[in-house]
Amino acid sequence: MELSKPPSSCSAVRPRLFRIGRDSHGRWVAQDQHGLCGGLFVDRTEALKFAMFENGNCPQAVIMVSGVLELDMSSEPRPPTKLTVGCQSAAASRAVSRTR
């Protein structure tokens, strides 16, 4: 029997990575890795909804920050971090690496 990949809600293009956390005033923040898109939200659920909508509904591209996360919407985009996220699940990644 041949195993096939389950359908993914993530696009073939890498989704934007979003960070979600609280700022120093306790407000919920969601912001993409480049600082181009983000906002303040009334609660965690709304911040998560925003991030999922903006990244094409790819939960693997959302990081919950345990420390302070300040919203920075400066005019200069930040350079990308070394952390990259794909839409493959961890199990699929392990299966691919075993076949190489």
C-alpha positions as CSV (number, residue, x, y, z in Angstrom):
1,M,0.0,0.0,0.0
2,E,1.4,3.4,-1.0
3,L,1.3,6.2,1.6
4,S,0.3,9.6,0.4
5,K,0.7,13.0,2.0
6,P,-2.4,14.4,3.7
7,P,-3.7,17.6,2.1
8,S,-2.1,20.7,3.5
9,S,-3.8,24.0,4.1
10,C,-0.4,25.7,3.7
11,S,0.6,27.0,0.3
12,A,3.7,25.7,-1.5
13,V,5.4,29.0,-0.8
14,R,6.9,29.4,2.6
15,P,4.4,31.1,4.9
16,R,5.3,34.2,6.8
17,L,6.5,33.4,10.3
18,F,4.6,35.2,13.1
19,R,5.4,35.7,16.7
20,I,2.7,36.1,19.3
21,G,3.2,37.2,22.9
22,R,2.5,40.0,25.4
23,D,4.1,43.4,25.5
24,S,5.4,45.1,28.7
25,H,1.9,46.4,29.3
26,G,0.2,43.0,29.1
27,R,-1.4,43.6,25.7
28,W,-1.3,40.7,23.1
29,V,1.0,41.3,20.1
30,A,1.2,39.5,16.8
31,Q,4.0,40.4,14.4
32,D,5.6,38.8,11.3
33,Q,9.3,38.1,11.3
34,H,10.2,41.1,9.1
35,G,8.2,43.6,11.1
36,L,6.0,44.5,8.2
37,C,2.7,43.2,9.5
38,G,1.3,43.0,13.0
39,G,-0.9,44.6,15.7
40,L,-2.2,44.7,19.2
41,F,-5.1,42.4,20.2
42,V,-7.6,42.1,23.0
43,D,-6.7,38.5,23.7
44,R,-4.5,35.6,22.6
45,T,-7.3,34.1,20.4
46,E,-7.6,37.2,18.3
47,A,-3.9,37.5,17.9
48,L,-3.7,33.9,16.8
49,K,-6.6,34.3,14.3
50,F,-4.8,37.3,12.8
51,A,-1.5,35.4,12.4
52,M,-3.2,32.4,10.9
53,F,-5.2,34.5,8.4
54,E,-2.0,36.4,7.4
55,N,0.2,33.3,7.0
56,G,-2.3,31.3,5.0
57,N,-3.5,29.1,7.9
58,C,-0.2,27.5,8.6
59,P,0.1,26.8,12.4
60,Q,3.7,25.7,12.0
61,A,4.6,29.3,11.2
62,V,3.3,30.7,14.5
63,I,5.6,31.0,17.5
64,M,4.3,31.8,21.0
65,V,6.8,34.0,22.8
66,S,7.2,33.4,26.5
67,G,9.0,36.7,27.2
68,V,8.1,40.2,26.4
69,L,7.3,40.9,22.7
70,E,7.0,44.6,21.8
71,L,5.3,45.7,18.7
72,D,7.8,47.3,16.4
73,M,6.2,48.8,13.2
74,S,9.2,51.0,12.3
75,S,9.6,51.9,8.6
76,E,12.7,49.8,8.2
77,P,11.9,46.1,7.9
78,R,14.1,43.9,10.0
79,P,16.3,41.3,8.3
80,P,15.0,37.7,8.4
81,T,16.0,35.6,11.3
82,K,17.9,32.3,10.8
83,L,14.7,30.5,12.0
84,T,12.8,29.2,9.0
85,V,9.5,27.3,9.1
86,G,8.1,25.0,6.5
87,C,4.6,23.5,6.3
88,Q,5.8,19.9,6.6
89,S,4.9,18.2,9.8
90,A,7.7,16.8,11.9
91,A,6.7,13.3,11.1
92,A,6.8,14.0,7.3
93,S,10.2,15.6,7.7
94,R,11.5,12.6,9.5
95,A,10.1,10.3,6.8
96,V,11.8,12.3,4.1
97,S,15.1,12.3,5.9
98,R,15.0,8.5,6.3
99,T,14.6,8.0,2.6
100,R,17.7,10.0,1.7
